[in-house]
């Protein structure tokens, strides 16, 4: 358990130390009027208190990812703890804070618009398409996953199809209604459930004497799958996730002060990292190692979550934990469709105050989402995982450009951007849904591509600096 507690302590300290450093470098301006006040429309731009925004942001980003992803990542053993901790502090939380604050500085602009400002119009158009596709995939994944979990807890007559219809109706309402009317009212309750679930599972591991493996760099995956880059894609939410960049603008439109940015964006990511850490530890400890976990996963991640929750917390605590696990994906899926609506509205300059214009965008989105929900969950998840990390990579490069242009320490974004470029390029070269190349080929090409990208960034910034000095 020593490794687990050290990892937990480092995550918490990361918020107060590195998080404070990131805030100091960005320099939030408390005197600036935020778009929540200057552009208030009663629908998407609605001033809210930072505590409520924190809970909404946490539920927006903490879908099935930090739970299902952490359980899958636990197959590699305690090395997963390292990625969760350092990926979260130096990658994911930085990504979430910078993208959230840049959206805030640009009147709550969607991530595609922010990327366009710093990486150019061509990349803006790419990101518009890319982010909408990603959001629809997320919404689809977070329809089917919760529906299956709910079906496992209810009578046979309330099957997966029934719960899928219920979730779709809720998603439509959450996408259409003003953010403070539905999302702003129910999220705090589910946020409390989520936090109680995390504390309950983590505390139960300790109190009931479960053995959480100590840190070792040995690859413990039963199938021998390589750590690089598969672990770094399997555990996205909880370490770093591009999906978060699509969610932060929702809360940027509600923040009343720039000074609350670290609490909301960096803080919610650290909280999600803690959730992922707890579930990775629980998956390893409960099934007595990765071999036992692999056997349990044959029934799916949902079955693993249910068994761990009910055994450690008992029937009442297990139901409470399952509420948290079900609420996580549902409260990410609804805002995924809401973000898709806003991304399209930003691209075409559609005023979203009239309900008719919200309907014009929302109805086609849900038709596509419902159609995709009939596909194999595992196939959708694999493509989501890679596209999710690719979006995070592009967002980090946009943040690096902003920091450089603002004469701030750009390396806080440039280093994780380079690392994630290597992860994504290597993964797509060797993954089954990619080019299926051998690691002897994919490794050097992926790393070389990341270094070339870094070189292009440095060269372009040097040229820009030279032009400025000579004018």
C-alpha positions in Angstrom: 0.0 0.0 0.0 3.0 2.3 0.4 3.2 3.0 -3.4 -0.5 3.8 -3.4 -0.4 6.3 -0.6 2.8 7.9 -2.0 1.1 8.3 -5.3 -2.0 9.8 -3.7 0.1 12.3 -1.7 2.1 13.3 -4.8 -1.2 14.0 -6.7 -2.5 16.2 -3.9 0.8 18.0 -3.5 0.9 18.5 -7.3 -2.1 20.7 -7.1 -0.6 23.0 -4.5 2.9 23.1 -6.0 3.0 22.6 -9.8 -0.6 23.8 -10.2 0.4 27.0 -8.4 3.4 27.4 -10.7 1.2 27.0 -13.8 -1.1 29.6 -12.5 1.8 32.0 -11.8 3.1 31.5 -15.3 -0.3 32.1 -16.9 -1.1 35.1 -14.7 -4.9 35.1 -14.3 -6.3 38.7 -14.1 -9.0 39.0 -11.4 -9.9 42.4 -12.6 -11.0 41.2 -16.1 -14.7 40.9 -16.6 -15.5 37.3 -17.7 -17.8 36.3 -20.5 -20.2 34.8 -18.0 -21.1 38.4 -17.0 -20.5 40.4 -20.2 -22.3 37.9 -22.5 -24.9 36.4 -20.1 -27.7 34.9 -22.2 -29.5 32.7 -19.7 -28.7 29.5 -21.7 -25.0 28.8 -22.0 -23.5 32.0 -20.5 -24.7 31.8 -16.9 -22.6 33.0 -13.9 -22.2 30.3 -11.3 -20.3 29.8 -8.1 -16.9 28.2 -8.5 -17.7 25.3 -6.1 -20.7 24.3 -8.2 -18.6 24.7 -11.4 -15.9 22.5 -9.9 -18.5 19.7 -9.4 -19.9 20.1 -12.9 -16.5 20.1 -14.4 -15.5 17.0 -12.5 -18.6 15.2 -13.7 -18.2 16.5 -17.2 -14.7 15.0 -17.5 -15.0 12.0 -15.2 -16.9 9.6 -17.4 -16.2 5.9 -17.7 -12.7 6.8 -18.6 -11.0 7.2 -15.2 -12.8 4.0 -14.0 -12.9 1.7 -17.1 -9.6 3.1 -18.4 -7.9 2.7 -15.1 -9.1 -0.9 -14.7 -7.8 -1.8 -18.2 -4.6 0.0 -17.5 -4.1 -1.9 -14.2 -3.4 -5.0 -16.4 0.1 -3.6 -16.8 0.6 -3.6 -13.0 1.8 -0.8 -10.7 3.6 1.0 -13.5 0.1 2.4 -14.2 0.4 4.5 -11.1 3.3 6.4 -12.5 1.4 7.4 -15.6 -1.7 8.4 -13.6 0.3 10.6 -11.2 2.9 12.2 -13.5 0.6 12.3 -16.6 -2.1 14.1 -14.5 0.2 16.7 -12.8 2.4 17.6 -15.8 0.1 16.7 -18.7 -3.6 16.4 -18.1 -4.0 19.1 -15.4 -1.8 21.6 -17.4 -3.8 20.8 -20.6 -7.2 21.3 -18.8 -6.1 24.6 -17.1 -4.6 26.2 -20.2 -7.4 25.2 -22.6 -10.0 26.3 -20.0 -8.3 29.6 -19.4 -7.7 30.3 -23.1 -11.4 29.6 -23.8 -12.2 32.1 -21.0 -9.9 34.7 -22.5 -11.7 34.2 -25.9 -15.3 34.6 -24.6 -15.9 30.9 -24.0 -14.8 29.8 -27.5 -14.9 26.1 -28.3 -11.5 24.3 -28.5 -11.6 24.2 -32.3 -11.8 28.0 -32.4 -9.1 28.4 -29.8 -6.8 26.1 -31.8 -7.6 28.1 -35.0 -6.4 31.3 -33.3 -3.0 29.9 -32.5 -2.4 27.2 -35.1 -4.2 28.7 -38.1 -7.4 28.4 -40.1 -6.6 25.1 -41.7 -6.1 23.5 -38.3 -9.3 25.2 -37.0 -11.3 23.4 -39.7 -9.6 20.1 -39.0 -10.4 20.5 -35.3 -14.0 21.5 -35.9 -14.6 18.2 -37.7 -12.3 16.2 -35.4 -13.8 17.5 -32.1 -17.4 17.0 -33.2 -16.7 13.4 -34.3 -15.0 12.8 -30.9 -17.9 14.3 -29.0 -20.4 12.2 -30.8 -18.3 9.1 -30.1 -18.1 10.1 -26.4 -21.8 10.6 -26.2 -22.4 7.3 -27.9 -20.0 5.4 -25.7 -21.6 7.0 -22.6 -25.1 6.0 -23.8 -24.4 2.3 -24.0 -22.1 1.8 -21.0 -24.5 3.3 -18.4 -27.4 1.5 -20.0 -25.7 -1.9 -19.5 -24.8 -1.0 -15.9 -28.4 0.1 -15.1 -29.8 -3.1 -16.8 -27.6 -5.2 -14.5 -29.1 -3.6 -11.4 -32.8 -3.7 -12.4 -35.4 -6.4 -13.2 -35.0 -8.2 -16.6 -38.0 -6.2 -18.0 -35.9 -3.0 -17.7 -33.3 -4.2 -20.2 -30.4 -2.3 -21.9 -32.7 -1.0 -24.7 -35.1 0.5 -22.1 -32.4 2.4 -20.3 -30.8 3.4 -23.6 -34.1 5.2 -24.5 -34.3 6.9 -21.1 -30.7 8.1 -21.3 -31.2 9.5 -24.8 -34.2 11.5 -23.7 -32.3 12.9 -20.8 -29.3 13.7 -23.0 -31.6 15.6 -25.4 -33.0 17.7 -22.5 -29.6 18.4 -21.0 -28.3 19.5 -24.5 -31.2 21.8 -25.1 -32.1 23.4 -21.7 -30.2 26.3 -20.0 -27.2 25.0 -18.2 -28.4 26.1 -14.7 -31.9 24.5 -15.1 -30.9 20.8 -15.3 -27.1 20.3 -15.3 -26.5 23.0 -12.7 -29.1 21.5 -10.3 -28.4 17.7 -10.4 -24.6 17.6 -10.9 -23.7 18.7 -7.3 -25.7 15.8 -5.9 -24.0 13.3 -8.3 -20.7 14.9 -7.6 -21.1 14.1 -3.9 -22.0 10.5 -4.8 -18.9 10.3 -6.9 -16.6 11.6 -4.2 -18.1 9.3 -1.6 -17.7 6.3 -3.9 -14.0 7.1 -4.4 -13.3 7.6 -0.7 -15.3 4.5 0.1 -13.5 2.2 -2.3 -10.1 3.7 -1.4 -10.8 3.5 2.4 -12.2 -0.1 2.0 -9.0 -1.3 0.4 -7.0 -0.1 3.4 -9.4 -1.0 6.2 -10.1 -4.5 4.9 -6.4 -5.3 4.3 -6.3 -5.7 0.6 -2.8 -6.0 -0.8 -2.1 -3.3 -3.4 1.1 -4.3 -5.3 4.2 -2.0 -4.7 5.8 -0.2 -7.6 7.8 -2.2 -10.1 8.7 -1.3 -13.7 8.1 -4.9 -14.8 5.5 -5.3 -17.5 2.8 -7.5 -15.8 0.3 -7.6 -18.6 -0.9 -11.2 -18.9 -0.9 -11.0 -22.7 2.5 -9.4 -22.8 1.2 -6.2 -24.6 3.8 -3.5 -24.5 3.6 -0.6 -22.0 4.6 1.9 -24.7 2.4 3.3 -26.0 -0.7 1.2 -25.2 -0.8 2.1 -21.5 -0.7 5.8 -22.3 -3.7 5.5 -24.5 -5.7 3.0 -22.3 -5.5 5.4 -19.4 -6.5 8.7 -20.9 -9.1 10.2 -18.5 -7.2 10.2 -15.2 -3.9 11.2 -16.8 -4.6 13.3 -19.9 -7.6 13.5 -22.2 -8.5 15.7 -25.1 -12.2 15.3 -24.3 -11.6 17.7 -21.4 -10.7 20.5 -23.8 -14.1 20.2 -25.3 -15.7 20.4 -21.8 -13.8 23.3 -20.3 -15.4 26.0 -22.6 -18.8 25.0 -21.0 -17.5 26.1 -17.6 -15.5 29.0 -19.0 -18.8 30.5 -20.0 -19.9 30.3 -16.3 -16.8 31.4 -14.4 -17.1 34.8 -12.6 -13.4 35.3 -12.0 -10.2 34.2 -13.8 -8.7 33.5 -10.3 -11.0 30.5 -10.0 -9.5 28.8 -13.0 -7.0 26.7 -11.1 -9.6 25.4 -8.6 -11.9 24.4 -11.4 -9.7 23.2 -14.3 -6.5 22.0 -12.6 -8.3 20.9 -9.5 -11.0 18.8 -11.3 -8.3 17.0 -13.3 -6.4 16.2 -10.1 -9.6 14.9 -8.5 -10.1 12.7 -11.6 -6.6 11.4 -11.3 -7.3 10.4 -7.7 -10.4 8.5 -8.9 -8.3 6.7 -11.5 -5.6 5.9 -9.0 -8.2 4.3 -6.6 -9.8 2.2 -9.3 -6.4 1.0 -10.7 -5.4 0.0 -7.2 -8.7 -1.7 -6.5 -8.5 -3.7 -9.7 -5.1 -5.0 -8.9 -5.7 -5.7 -5.3 -9.2 -7.2 -5.4 -8.4 -9.8 -8.0 -5.0 -10.7 -6.6 -2.9 -9.4 -9.5 -3.1 -8.9 -13.2 -3.8 -12.5 -14.0 -6.9 -12.5 -11.9 -8.0 -9.2 -13.2 -7.6 -10.4 -16.8 -10.0 -13.3 -16.0 -12.5 -11.0 -14.4 -12.4 -8.6 -17.4 -13.8 -11.4 -19.6 -17.2 -10.3 -18.3 -16.5 -6.7 -19.0 -15.4 -3.6 -17.0 -18.9 -3.1 -15.7 -18.9 -6.5 -14.0 -15.6 -5.7 -12.4 -16.9 -2.4 -11.0 -20.1 -4.1 -9.7 -18.2 -6.9 -8.0 -15.6 -4.6 -6.4 -18.2 -2.1 -5.2 -20.6 -4.6 -3.6 -17.9 -6.7 -2.0 -15.9 -3.8 -0.5 -18.8 -1.5 0.5 -21.6 -4.0 1.0 -25.1 -3.8 -0.6 -25.9 -0.2 0.4 -22.5 1.2 -0.2 -22.3 -0.8 -3.4 -25.4 0.8 -4.8 -24.1 4.2 -3.8 -20.9 3.4 -5.6 -22.7 2.2 -8.6 -24.7 5.4 -8.7 -21.5 7.3 -8.9 -20.2 5.0 -11.6 -23.4 5.4 -13.6 -23.6 9.1 -13.0 -20.0 9.6 -14.3 -20.6 8.5 -17.9 -24.1 10.0 -18.1 -23.0 13.3 -16.9 -20.2 13.3 -19.5 -22.4 12.0 -22.3 -24.9 14.8 -21.9 -22.3 17.5 -22.0 -20.6 15.8 -24.9 -23.6 16.4 -27.0 -24.0 19.9 -25.6 -20.4 20.7 -26.5 -20.9 19.3 -30.0 -23.9 21.7 -30.3 -21.8 24.7 -29.2 -18.8 23.7 -31.4 -21.1 23.7 -34.5 -22.8 26.9 -33.4 -19.4 28.6 -32.9 -18.3 27.5 -36.4 -21.4 28.8 -38.1 -22.0 31.8 -35.8 -25.5 30.5 -34.8 -27.0 32.3 -31.9 -28.1 29.7 -29.4 -30.5 31.7 -27.3 -33.5 30.9 -29.6 -34.6 27.3 -28.9 -35.3 26.7 -32.6 -31.7 27.2 -33.5 -30.6 24.8 -30.8 -33.0 22.2 -32.3 -31.6 22.6 -35.8 -28.2 21.4 -34.5 -29.2 19.0 -31.8 -31.7 16.8 -33.7 -29.1 15.7 -36.4 -26.5 15.1 -33.7 -28.8 12.7 -31.8 -29.8 10.8 -35.0 -26.1 10.1 -35.6 -25.5 9.2 -32.0 -28.4 6.8 -31.8 -27.2 5.1 -35.0 -23.7 4.7 -33.7 -25.0 3.2 -30.4 -25.9 0.0 -32.3 -22.3 -0.6 -33.2 -19.9 -2.8 -31.1 -18.9 -0.9 -28.0 -15.2 -2.1 -28.0 -14.7 -0.9 -31.6 -16.1 2.6 -30.8 -13.9 2.8 -27.6 -10.7 1.9 -29.5 -11.2 4.7 -32.0 -12.3 7.1 -29.2 -9.1 6.3 -27.2 -6.7 7.3 -30.0 -8.7 10.3 -31.3 -9.1 11.5 -27.7 -5.3 11.6 -27.1 -4.7 13.2 -30.5 -7.1 16.0 -29.7 -5.2 16.6 -26.4 -1.9 16.7 -28.4 -3.2 19.3 -30.8 -4.6 21.4 -27.9 -1.3 21.3 -26.1 0.6 22.6 -29.2 -1.9 25.5 -29.4 -1.3 26.3 -25.8 2.5 26.2 -26.4 2.1 28.7 -29.2 0.0 31.0 -27.0 2.6 30.8 -24.2 5.4 31.6 -26.6 3.6 34.5 -28.2 2.8 35.8 -24.7 6.5 35.6 -23.7 5.7 33.0 -21.0 7.5 29.7 -20.3 6.1 27.6 -23.2 7.9 24.4 -22.1 5.2 23.6 -19.6 3.0 22.8 -22.7 5.7 22.0 -25.3 7.2 19.1 -23.4 3.9 17.2 -22.8 2.8 18.1 -26.4 6.0 16.4 -27.7 5.5 13.4 -25.5 1.8 13.0 -26.5 2.8 13.4 -30.2 5.1 10.4 -29.7 2.3 8.4 -28.0 -0.3 9.1 -30.6 1.9 8.6 -33.7 3.4 5.4 -32.3 0.0 4.0 -31.3 -1.6 4.5 -34.7 1.4 2.9 -36.4 1.1 -0.4 -34.4 -2.5 -0.6 -33.2 -4.9 -3.2 -34.7 -7.2 -0.3 -35.8 -4.1 1.4 -37.3 -1.3 0.2 -39.6 -0.4 -2.9 -37.5 3.3 -2.3 -37.8 5.9 -4.1 -35.6 7.2 -2.3 -32.6 10.7 -2.3 -34.2 9.2 0.0 -36.9 6.6 1.9 -35.0 8.8 2.9 -32.1 11.5 4.7 -34.0 9.1 6.3 -36.5 6.8 7.6 -33.8 9.6 9.0 -31.6 11.2 10.6 -34.7 8.0 12.2 -35.8 7.6 13.7 -32.3 11.1 15.1 -32.4 10.5 16.5 -36.0 7.3 18.2 -34.7 9.3 19.7 -31.8 11.9 20.9 -34.3 9.3 22.5 -36.5 7.8 24.3 -33.5 11.2 25.6 -32.3 12.2 26.7 -35.8 8.9 28.5 -36.5 9.1 30.3 -33.1 12.7 31.3 -33.8 11.8 32.7 -37.2 9.0 34.6 -35.7 11.3 36.1 -33.1 13.8 37.0 -35.7 11.2 38.8 -37.8 9.9 40.7 -34.8 13.5 41.8 -33.9 14.2 43.0 -37.4 11.0 45.1 -37.8 
